[in-house]
Amino acid sequence: MGWLWAIIVGFVLGLIAKAIIPGKQHSPLWLTTICGILGAIVGNAIARAAGVEATSGIDWWRHLFQIVAAVVIVALGDMAYMATLGRDKQRI
């Protein structure tokens, strides 16, 4: 069940990150989801390092770290996708 939640959270974080990043992203949905999953993992690690991993109530700081990490990773993933596989798709 943990993997299912990781995929759902990664999907949602990836879509939020794509909405925040200005311009058009060319990466496919599966890559956005993987980058969102990685953003959640990195955001949790940063929250743990900052000492705000578990707070009473809603963990706003952890969610903020996850979104920021997802934005960075989705942007980097889109640039890597366009640099490698996206050239052919850009011509279409």
MIDRENSE-626710 format. One record per atom (N, C-alpha, C, O): x, y, z. Coordinates in steps of 0.05 Angstrom, whole numbers, padded with zeros to 5 digits, always signed. Example, Ala and Ser with C-alpha at 12.3 -4.5 7.8 and 13.67 -1.06 7.14 Angstrom:
2
+00264-00114+00156
+00246-00090+00156
+00264-00066+00156
+00285-00066+00169
+00257-00045+00142
+00273-00021+00143
+00258+00001+00157
+00268+00023+00161
# end
This chain:
92
+00016-00024+00000
+00000+00000+00000
+00017+00025+00000
+00009+00046-00010
+00041+00023+00011
+00059+00046+00012
+00067+00055-00016
+00070+00079-00022
+00071+00036-00035
+00078+00043-00062
+00055+00058-00076
+00060+00076-00092
+00031+00049-00071
+00008+00063-00083
+00006+00092-00074
+00002+00109-00091
+00010+00097-00049
+00010+00124-00039
+00033+00140-00050
+00030+00164-00056
+00056+00128-00053
+00079+00142-00065
+00074+00150-00093
+00081+00172-00102
+00060+00133-00109
+00054+00140-00136
+00033+00162-00137
+00035+00180-00153
+00013+00160-00120
-00008+00181-00119
+00003+00208-00111
-00002+00228-00124
+00019+00208-00090
+00032+00233-00081
+00051+00244-00102
+00051+00268-00107
+00067+00227-00114
+00085+00235-00135
+00070+00247-00159
+00079+00267-00171
+00048+00235-00167
+00032+00245-00189
+00021+00273-00183
+00024+00291-00199
+00010+00276-00159
-00001+00302-00151
+00021+00323-00149
+00018+00346-00159
+00043+00316-00136
+00066+00335-00133
+00077+00343-00161
+00084+00366-00165
+00079+00323-00178
+00090+00329-00205
+00072+00348-00221
+00081+00366-00234
+00045+00344-00218
+00027+00362-00232
+00027+00390-00220
+00026+00409-00235
+00030+00392-00194
+00032+00418-00181
+00057+00432-00190
+00058+00456-00196
+00079+00416-00191
+00105+00428-00200
+00103+00437-00228
+00113+00459-00235
+00091+00422-00246
+00087+00430-00274
+00071+00456-00276
+00076+00472-00294
+00051+00459-00259
+00035+00483-00259
+00050+00507-00249
+00045+00530-00258
+00069+00503-00231
+00084+00525-00220
+00106+00534-00239
+00111+00558-00242
+00119+00516-00253
+00141+00522-00271
+00130+00538-00295
+00110+00529-00308
+00142+00561-00301
+00132+00577-00323
+00139+00564-00350
+00160+00550-00352
+00123+00568-00370
+00128+00557-00396
+00116+00529-00399
+00103+00519-00381
+00122+00518-00423
+00111+00491-00429
+00133+00470-00423
+00156+00473-00431
+00124+00449-00409
+00142+00427-00404
+00135+00405-00424
+00112+00400-00430
+00155+00391-00434
+00151+00371-00454
+00154+00343-00444
+00150+00324-00459
+00160+00340-00419
+00164+00313-00408
+00137+00298-00406
+00116+00311-00400
+00137+00272-00410
+00113+00256-00408
+00103+00253-00379
+00118+00259-00360
+00079+00244-00376
+00066+00242-00350
+00080+00222-00332
+00082+00226-00308
+00091+00200-00344
+00105+00181-00327
+00130+00193-00315
+00137+00187-00292
+00144+00209-00330
+00169+00222-00320
+00162+00243-00299
+00176+00246-00279
+00140+00257-00303
+00131+00277-00283
+00124+00263-00257
+00130+00274-00235
+00111+00240-00258
+00104+00225-00234
+00129+00216-00220
+00131+00218-00195
+00149+00205-00235
+00174+00196-00222
+00188+00220-00209
+00199+00217-00187
+00189+00242-00223
+00202+00266-00211
+00187+00276-00186
+00199+00285-00167
+00160+00273-00187
+00144+00281-00163
+00150+00262-00139
+00151+00272-00117
+00153+00236-00145
+00161+00217-00124
+00188+00225-00112
+00191+00225-00088
+00207+00230-00130
+00233+00239-00120
+00232+00265-00104
+00246+00268-00085
+00215+00283-00113
+00211+00308-00099
+00200+00304-00071
+00208+00317-00052
+00182+00285-00068
+00171+00278-00042
+00192+00267-00023
+00194+00273+00000
+00209+00249-00035
+00230+00237-00019
+00251+00258-00010
+00259+00258+00013
+00259+00274-00029
+00279+00295-00022
+00267+00315-00003
+00281+00324+00016
+00242+00323-00007
+00229+00342+00011
+00227+00331+00040
+00230+00346+00059
+00221+00305+00042
+00220+00293+00069
+00247+00292+00082
+00249+00297+00106
+00268+00287+00066
+00295+00287+00077
+00303+00315+00087
+00316+00318+00107
+00296+00335+00071
+00302+00363+00079
+00287+00370+00105
+00298+00383+00123
+00262+00362+00106
+00245+00368+00130
+00257+00354+00154
+00258+00365+00176
+00266+00329+00150
+00278+00315+00172
+00304+00328+00181
+00309+00331+00205
+00320+00338+00162
+00345+00352+00169
+00339+00378+00183
+00355+00387+00200
+00318+00391+00176
+00311+00417+00188
+00296+00414+00214
+00292+00433+00229
+00289+00389+00221
+00276+00384+00247
+00246+00389+00247
+00234+00392+00268
+00234+00391+00223
+00205+00396+00222
+00190+00373+00208
+00170+00376+00196
+00201+00348+00211
+00189+00325+00198
+00162+00319+00209
+00143+00315+00193
+00159+00319+00235
+00133+00313+00247
+00125+00335+00266
+00139+00340+00287
+00104+00349+00260
+00094+00370+00277
+00066+00364+00284
+00053+00346+00273
+00055+00378+00304
+00027+00373+00311
+00010+00386+00290
+00015+00408+00281
-00011+00372+00282
-00029+00382+00261
-00018+00375+00233
-00005+00355+00229
-00023+00393+00214
-00015+00389+00187
+00015+00397+00184
+00022+00418+00195
+00030+00381+00171
+00059+00387+00168
+00063+00406+00144
+00072+00397+00122
+00057+00431+00148
+00059+00450+00126
+00087+00454+00116
+00092+00456+00092
+00107+00454+00134
+00135+00458+00126
+00144+00434+00109
+00158+00438+00089
+00136+00410+00117
+00144+00386+00102
+00133+00387+00074
+00146+00381+00054
+00107+00395+00072
+00094+00397+00046
+00107+00419+00029
+00110+00416+00004
+00115+00441+00041
+00128+00462+00026
+00155+00452+00015
+00161+00458-00008
+00170+00438+00032
+00196+00427+00023
+00192+00407+00000
+00207+00406-00019
+00170+00391+00002
+00165+00372-00019
+00158+00386-00046
+00167+00378-00067
+00142+00407-00044
+00134+00421-00069
+00158+00435-00081
+00162+00434-00106
+00175+00448-00065
+00199+00461-00076
+00218+00441-00088
+00228+00446-00110
+00222+00418-00075
+00239+00398-00086
+00227+00386-00112
+00242+00381-00131
+00201+00383-00113
+00188+00372-00137
+00191+00392-00160
+00195+00384-00183
+00188+00418-00155
+00191+00438-00176
+00219+00436-00188
+00223+00437-00212
+00239+00435-00170
+00267+00434-00180
+00272+00408-00196
+00284+00409-00217
+00263+00386-00185
+00268+00360-00198
+00252+00357-00224
+00263+00346-00244
+00228+00367-00225
+00212+00366-00250
+00225+00384-00271
+00226+00376-00295
+00234+00407-00263
+00248+00425-00283
+00273+00412-00293
+00278+00413-00317
+00289+00400-00276
+00313+00386-00285
+00307+00362-00302
+00320+00357-00322
+00286+00347-00294
+00278+00324-00310
+00268+00332-00337
+00274+00318-00357
+00254+00354-00340
+00244+00363-00366
+00268+00372-00383
+00268+00367-00407
+00287+00386-00371
+00311+00394-00386
+00326+00370-00396
+00336+00369-00419
+00329+00350-00379
+00344+00325-00387
+00329+00311-00409
+00341+00300-00427
+00302+00310-00406
+00286+00296-00427
+00289+00310-00454
+00292+00297-00474
+00287+00336-00453
+00290+00351-00479
+00318+00349-00490
+00321+00349-00515
+00338+00347-00473
+00365+00344-00483
+00371+00317-00495
+00388+00315-00513
+00357+00296-00486
+00362+00270-00496
+00341+00260-00516
+00347+00255-00539
+00317+00257-00507
+00296+00244-00524
+00277+00264-00537
+00264+00258-00556
+00276+00288-00526
+00256+00307-00535
+00263+00322-00561
+00245+00335-00572
+00287+00319-00571
+00294+00333-00596
+00276+00325-00619
+00267+00342-00635
+00271+00299-00621
+00254+00289-00643
+00225+00299-00639
+00212+00305-00659
+00215+00300-00615
+00188+00309-00610
+00185+00339-00614
+00163+00349-00620
+00207+00354-00610
+00206+00383-00613
+00202+00391-00642
+00190+00412-00648
+00212+00375-00661
+00209+00381-00689
+00181+00377-00699
+00173+00388-00719
+00166+00360-00685
+00138+00354-00694
+00120+00377-00690
+00096+00376-00696
# end
